[in-house]
């Protein structure tokens, strides 16, 4: 997985989390320089509509994108540990 999108509210706004170097580099080409620190700190929130556009663009570039709810992400982390 290169980029992870996590639903953060009932409006399906998403937290954007780069999970690979390729994912981070790709995001850096799509966000302004002043947003890179927020990207690297997993502080970027995007709307449901913008996340659909991002997924379409990123997957057409060959990136692997996953979308999760907060609950399913907790399950993933608990299974790893």
C-alpha positions as CSV (number, residue, x, y, z in Angstrom):
1,X,0.0,0.0,0.0
2,X,1.3,3.4,-0.9
3,X,-1.4,5.7,0.4
4,X,-4.0,5.0,3.1
5,X,-7.3,7.0,3.4
6,X,-9.1,6.7,6.8
7,X,-12.7,7.8,7.2
8,X,-12.7,10.3,10.1
9,X,-16.3,11.4,10.4
10,X,-19.9,10.6,9.3
11,X,-19.4,12.9,6.2
12,X,-16.7,10.5,5.0
13,X,-13.9,13.1,5.2
14,X,-10.6,11.3,5.2
15,X,-7.3,11.4,6.8
16,X,-4.5,11.1,4.1
17,X,-1.6,8.9,5.2
18,X,1.3,8.1,2.9
19,X,2.6,4.6,3.7
20,X,5.5,4.2,1.3
21,X,8.2,6.4,-0.1
22,X,6.5,6.2,-3.5
23,X,3.2,7.3,-2.0
24,X,4.9,10.3,-0.3
25,X,6.8,11.3,-3.4
26,X,3.6,11.1,-5.5
27,X,1.7,13.2,-2.9
28,X,4.5,15.8,-2.9
29,X,4.0,16.3,-6.7
30,X,0.3,17.0,-6.0
31,X,0.5,19.3,-3.0
32,X,2.3,22.6,-2.5
33,X,5.7,22.7,-0.8
34,X,4.2,24.4,2.3
35,X,1.9,21.3,2.8
36,X,4.7,18.7,2.8
37,X,5.3,18.8,6.6
38,X,1.6,18.2,7.2
39,X,1.7,15.3,4.7
40,X,4.7,13.7,6.5
41,X,2.9,14.1,9.8
42,X,-0.4,12.5,8.6
43,X,-2.2,15.8,9.3
44,X,-3.9,16.2,5.9
45,X,-7.7,15.9,5.8
46,X,-9.5,15.7,2.4
47,X,-13.2,15.6,1.5
48,X,-15.0,12.5,0.2
49,X,-15.2,14.1,-3.3
50,X,-11.5,15.0,-3.3
51,X,-10.5,11.5,-2.1
52,X,-12.3,10.0,-5.1
53,X,-10.3,12.2,-7.4
54,X,-7.1,11.4,-5.6
55,X,-7.8,7.6,-5.7
56,X,-8.5,7.8,-9.5
57,X,-5.4,9.8,-10.2
58,X,-3.1,7.8,-8.0
59,X,-4.3,4.4,-9.2
60,X,-3.9,5.5,-12.8
61,X,-0.3,6.3,-11.9
62,X,0.2,2.8,-10.6
63,X,-0.1,3.4,-6.8
64,X,-1.8,1.1,-4.4
65,X,-4.5,2.9,-2.4
66,X,-6.5,1.5,0.5
67,X,-9.5,3.1,2.2
68,X,-10.5,2.2,5.8
69,X,-12.8,3.2,8.5
70,X,-11.2,4.0,11.9
71,X,-12.6,0.7,13.3
72,X,-11.0,-1.5,10.6
73,X,-7.7,0.3,11.0
74,X,-7.7,-0.5,14.7
75,X,-8.3,-4.2,13.8
76,X,-5.3,-4.1,11.3
77,X,-2.9,-2.7,14.0
78,X,-4.1,-5.0,16.7
79,X,-3.6,-8.1,14.4
80,X,0.0,-6.9,13.7
81,X,1.0,-6.7,17.4
